[in-house]
Every structure is written in C-alpha cells, then in structure tokens.
Amino acid sequence: ESPQAVVEAIQRASAADDLGAAVRYIAPDARRELVKEGVTGLLMALAFSDPDDAMPGSKTPPRGELDKKRKDYKAAVDQVSKLLAAHGITGVIGKPVLAEATQKPIDAALQKADTAALMRDMLTALDTIGPLLGMTKSDKPKVPFQLGKVSGYKVTGDTATAKAEKETIDFVRIAGRWYLTPPAGRR
C-alpha cells in the first residue's frame, strides 16, 4: 500500500457512506479514539432511549406503547451487551456514560480489541438496534472527514504528508502498512 492507496480507499468509503470500510485505513491510535466515540455514543443512545427513565418534560406514552418501547429497549440492550462483550467491553451499560468509572474499562478494552472489527460490528448492529431505539437510517454515523482532492505527497521513512484542499494530512506506516491520521477534531 501507499499513502495514495489509503486516500483512494477512504474516498471510495466516503462516497459509499461506509465508515466501516474507512476505519481500516485510519491510524490505530486515531481509530481507537473514533471507536471510543462510537461506543460512548451507543451507550448514550441507550441511556436517552430508556422508556423507564424519560427525559424531563416528556409525556408518558399510553400503556401499550410503553410496553412495546420497553420490549424494544430490552432487545436493544441485550444486543449491545452481547456486541460489546464480544470485544471485551463489559459492565458499562446502565452506568453514567461519561463517568471515569465507565470510560476507563472502555479504554482498557479498546487497547486490546480489534477496533476495526468493533466499529464494523457496531455499524452492522445499528441496522437492528437503531429502529428499536427510534433511530432512522439517516442517524447512522458517516465518515467524519472528507478529503477532497489530495496532492503533493511527500514520504519520509515511515511518515508522509499530502495536501488536501487547505490542510495538510498526515500518514504513518506501521508494520509495513500505511494509515491516515485524521486531523485533530475530525476523528
């Protein structure tokens, strides 16, 4: 592979709205950060969707509707629990999502997990979990950055740079494979 091949693959994934394909080409540290945001977002979606912990000011739905929401919510929780456990993340559902006691085990698990597989599995699961939580197809995460036209590649050993629109993008080669390091704040 080359930095150019990485850019082409990410551009194809962006055009197809396929974050799961793009994430394989993101540098491991940046990928962990992106996947952690995905896990945190999934946990927040569960927390906000709990029919027995309604948002302040919201109205309680009729009994039949509430029973369906509870059933759907339980199915979503079960699926998320299995999904996360398969990647070494346990004991975080139902805890305060942003608390250090919740984030710390997520960080520890992500150091060992295949983050590309976890992201792919989360995105696949969203097709069934999303509707259970009242999400629509448009709620599915997208590639968080668009590269546009990229030129001026410069390779120096195991690092490289290129120009994309008005910014410089960085690449790193790890174990012979090239990865893109997304600009800070766009991961």
N, C-alpha and C positions, 0 to 999 in steps of 0.2 A: 504494500500500500504506500501511498504518498499523501502529503497534505492536500493535494489537488483531488485525489480519490475520496478523501474524507469529506471535502466540501461538496463534491458531486453527490455523494451518498446522502448527506444531510439535506441538500437541496431537493433531492428526489423525495425524501421522507417528509420534508416541509410541504412540498406540493401535494403530497398524498394525505396530508394531515395525520401522519403516522409517527407520533412521539416515540412509540416503542422501537421503531426502526432507527430513529435518530439517536436515541440514547446510547446505543452501542458504540457510537463514534465520539462520545464526549469523554474527556479525560476522567479517570476513576475518581479522583477527589471531587471534581465538579459534579460527576454523576451521583455520587453519594449524597451530596447536598441537594440535588434535584429530586432524587428518590425520597430523601427525608421530607422534603416539602410535600411530595405526593402522599406519603404515609400520614403526615400531620394533617393534610387536607382531607384525607379519607376519614381519619378519626374525628375531625371537626364536623364533617358531613354527618357522621353517625350521631355525634353529640347534639347537633342542631335539629336532627330529624326524630329524636326520641319523642314518641307521642305522649309519653307519661311525664315529660319534662318540657312542657310547652313554653314557647317564648313569651315573655311578659306582654300582656295586652292581647294575646291571641285568644280566639274563642275555642272552647271545647267542641269538637265535632260531635254529631249525633252518634249514639251508641254503636250502631252497625258499622259506621265509617271508622270510628275509633278502634273497634275490634280488628278491622281489616288493616289499619295502619299499624297496630301492634303486631299482627301476624307478619306483615311485610317487614317491619323493623327487625323483628326477631330473626327472620330469614336472612336479612342483610348482615346483621351482627354475626350470625353463625358463619356466613360465607367469608366475611372479613377476618374473623377469628382464625378460620382454617387457612386462609390465604397468608396471613401474617405469620402464623405458627410454622407454616411450611418453609418460611425464610428466616426462622429463628427469632421472631418478634412475638413475645407473649406477655400477658398481664398488663396490657396498656389500654384495652377497651374499657370505657366507663370511668377512666381516671381523668383528672384535669389535663387536657391535651398539651398545653404549653408549659406545664409544671416541669421542673428539672427532674423530678422523680419519674415522669413519663418519658421525657426526651432522652434521658440517659440510657435506658435499656434499648431504645431505638438506635441511638448512636452506636452502642456496643454491637448490636446485631448487624448493623449495616457495615461494620468493619470486616465482618466475616461473610456476609451474604453476597450472592451473585446479583448485584444491583440491576444489571440489565435484565435479567430474568424476572426479578421482583417487579420492576417497572412494567415489563410486558404483561406479567400476570395481573397486576393491578388494573391496567388498561383493559385487558380482556374481561376481568371481573366486573368492571364498571358497566358493561353491557347488560348484566343482570342485576347488579346492585343498584345502579343509578335509578332505574324505574321503581324499584322497591322503596327508594328514599324520595321519590318525586322529582328526580333529576331528568332532564331531557338530553337528547343526543348532543345538543349544542353545548352542554355543560362539560363535555369530555375535554381533558387537557390537550393543548396543542403544543407544537414545538415552540419554546419560549423565545426564540430569536430567529430572524430571517437574515440570511447572509447577503442576498442580492448578488451583484457582480463582484467577483473576487479576482484580484490580480496581484502582481508584484511579489510572488512567493520568494522567500529567502530562507534557505535551510542552513543551519549552523549546527552540525553534530546531531544531537537528539532534540533540538528545538527548531522551530520555524515560525515565521511570521508571514502575513499577507495583508493586503489592503482590501477591505470590504466597505464599499460606499465611503463613509467619512471616518472609519475607525480601523485600527489595526487589530487583527485577530491572531491569536497565538495557538501553536500546536506543540505537542510534546510526543516524543517517541518513547514508548515503554515496552521493553522486551521485544523490540523489533516492529512494533505496531504503532502507527500514528493515530493521535487523538486530537480533537479540537478542545481548547479550553475556552468556554464561552466567556464573554466579557462579564466582569463583576456586576451583579444586579440584574443579569439577564439569564440566569440559570434556572 
